[in-house]
Amino acid sequence: MKMPIRISGLMVFIAIIALFSAIYLIFANHFIASGLRTTGSELIGAKVDLGSADLSLGSQSLSLEQLAVTNPKSAMNNLFEVEKLALDIDASALAWNKVVIDKIEISELLLNTPRATSGAMDRQWTNVQEWTPFENIQDLSAIGADKLPDPKQLVAAADLQTIRAIDDFKAQLKETETELSSQYEQLPSKEIIDQYQARLKQVLDKSGGGNKLLGMLSKGKDFKALRKDIKTDLNKIKRFKTELKSAQEQLGSQFKTLKNMPKQDLARLKSQYSLSGDGVSNLVSTVFGPQIGQWTQQGYRYYQYLMPIIDQYQSSDNSEVQESQFLTERGRRILFQDNVPLPNYLVKHIKISSANSGEHISIDGVVNNLTTEPNRWNEPLTLDLSGKAKFLNSFNLSATLDHRNQAQSKDEIRLNAAGLKLSDFADLAADSPIKPSAGLVDIIASVNVIQEQLDGKVSLVFQKAEFQIEQPDKWLSLIKTGLSGLETFKIEVHITGSMQNPSIKVSSPDLNKLSQQVIKSLMSTELKGFEDKLMAEIKQSTDGPLSNLPSMDLLSQLQTKLNLKELDLNKILKKAN
Amino acid sequence: MMQIIRLLKTLNSDAAPSSIALAICLALFIGLTPVFSAHNLIIVLIALLFRIHLGTFILASFGFSLVGLAFEPLLERFGYFLLTNDAMTSFWTALYNTQLGRLSLFNYSTQLGGLCISLVAFVPLLLVLIWGIKSYRIRIKAWAEKSKLIVILRSSSLFQLYEKTGGAS
C-alpha cells in the first residue's frame, strides 16, 4: 500500500515557496518602486517619480532615492524633491496589516523645483474647497467723486442749520423785546420825573414860617427824601441798562453768527459725502486684498491637502462595523472594531535635512506622529521646520495638529518668515491692481483652528516696498507714489469663520492714513466744484431769510430813552444836593 | 478538447476515486477565492503533500476559476451578507483582532463568500464525486469506451499526438 503522504510533494512545495520568495526578493525593489509610483501618483493626483527603492529585510529598512512629487496645481513643478529617503519599518505591525514606520530620514529635500517634463495626470484634487477672499471688493471707481450728489437736491432735502438759526433768532429777539419793554414800563415815567421837578421847586420855594432855622431843617429833610427817591429810580435805570446791554450783545453775537451759518451748512453737508473709514478700509482691501487673498488661499489649500490624509479614517467610529467605499478584486472591505492600539498608517518620526543650494527652498526640521488615524495614537502631530530660499532670508514653521479627539480638534500653526523678496511674488498678485516690484516683507502668522473654527492673525511688515501698476490709474498712481515714500508699513490680516466658510479682514493704520491723504488730494478738484455749487444753493436758500432779519432798533430806542431819563434825573439830583 | 480527454483518461485510470474527488474539492478553494490568498497556500501544500491527483487538481482549479468568475457577484453578495450580519459581528470582530484573521483577509466580501461556499460544498461534493466516480467506472466506463464519440476521439490525430508525447497514462 502506498504511503498517504508524498514527501516529494513537500519538496516541490518548498521549492515553489523558495522560487516565489527568490523572485520576490530579486524583484522586490522593482515592485516597491513601481507600487510607490502608482499609488503615490493616484494619491497626489500628479506624477510621482522614483529613481530606485532598496529593501533590506535584515535591518527592516527601505531606502528610496531620487523621489520627485509633482505639484498637482502646477504640472511643470515638483511639490518637493528628495535625494534620499530612508525608512525604518516596524515589521511586527505588518502582521496586523498596519504600516508603522519608526523613523524616516529625508536628505536633501528641495521644494518647488522645476520639472523637465510635465507631471500632469487626469485626476484632479476634488476635495479642496476653493475659497475666494474679498469677493465683494469695492471697485476703485466706486469710491469718490462718482458718488457726489446733485447740490440742488441735496440742499432741498437737507435741514439747513442757517434757516433754523434765523427762526430761533427771530423768536428770541421778539421775546427779549417784549420782556424788556415790559420792564421799561416799570421805570419812572415822564410824569414821575415831572413830579420830582415839582417837588424840587416846592422845596426850594419853602420859607419855613418865619423861623429861619426851622425852615432850613424842613428843607433839608425834603431834599434828602427827594434825593433818596431819585437815586432809587436811577439804580433801577442802571440795572435795566445793564440787562439791555447784555441782551443787545447776545443778540448781536447771534446776528453775526447767522451770517456765517451758510458756511457751516456747507461744511456739514460736504462732510457727509467725504470718504468714510469703511471706504478707506475697502481701499486697502482693493489694493492689497487680491495679493493677501492669494497668499492666504495658498496656506488654506495646503492645510486642506493635509487634512484628508490626517483624518482619512477619522470619520469612522471604531466601535461600529464600517464598510469601505472601494471595491477590489477581493470585494468590499468591511472594518470591524479594531482593538490593536495602532493606527493603520503611522510615521513616528521624520527628520528632514536639506542641501543649501540657494536656488530652491531648503528645509530642515522634524515632523512627529504623522498618522491617518490620530484618534488611535497617543501623541498629536507636531512639526518644527525651518529653512530659507532664494526669495526668503529665513522661515520657521511650527505646528501642533491635535486631532486625537475629532470633536475637540485643535490646531495651532505659527509661521515666522523674514525677508521675503516682494519681486518674487509678483505672479501671486496676478489679480491685484498693484504688483510688488521691490522690497521685503516679514510675515508673522499665528493661526488656531479649534473645532473647525478659524482664528488667525497674520502681520505683514513691508520694508522699502516698491510697486508697479500695469494700467494707468489716477488712484493707483497716487497710492504707488505714497507707498514708495513709506519706509515701512504694516498690514494686519484677521482670519475668522469656519473651515467651510472662512473670512478675512485686512486692516492697516499706516495705509489708512496714506489712503486718506491720497483721497484728499485726488478728490480736491472734484470736491471744489461740488463745494462751489453746494454753496451757491445754500446761499440761494438762506440769502432771503438773512436779508429779512428783524432789526434790533427797538432795543436801541430803549437805550436812548433810558439815557434821557437818566440825564433828567441826574439834573434834578444835582439841584437837590 | 485536451482537458476532456485528460479528464476521461483520469477517470478511466487506476487512480483512487477519493484522490480524484479530493483534488476537485481542493480546487474549489483555488477557483472560488482570489488565487494569492493565505489559505490557498495551505490548499496547495495539502494537494502536494497528500496523494491527490495533481493533474485533476490543476485542471479543476482552472475550471472552478471560470465558475468563480461567472458567479463573482453572487459570491461577493454572500460574503457581504455574512460580514454584515449582526449575529456574527462579535465573531468577526474577534477574528479581526487576531493576526491570523488579519492575514487571511477574511473581511473582504468576495474572499469570504468564496471561502465559505468552498467550505460548505467541500464535504457534500467530495461524497458525491467519490460515489460518481465509482458509479462511472462500474456502469459507464465499458459502454463509454465502445461509444462512437470515444472511438472518434481516440482515432483523432490530436489524441495520437497526445499519446506520443506521453500525455496519456
Interface residues (C-beta under 8 A of the other chain):
Chain A: K2 M3 P4 I5 R6 G9 L10 V12 F13 I16 I17 A95 W96 N97 V321 E323 T328 E329 R330 G331 R332 R333 I334 L335 F336 Q337 D338 N339 V340
Chain B: P34 L41 V44 L45 A47 L48 L49 F50 R51 L75 E76 G79 Y80 L83 T84 T89 W92 T93 Y96 N97 Q99 R102 L103 L105 N107 Y108 S109 T110 Q111 L112 G113
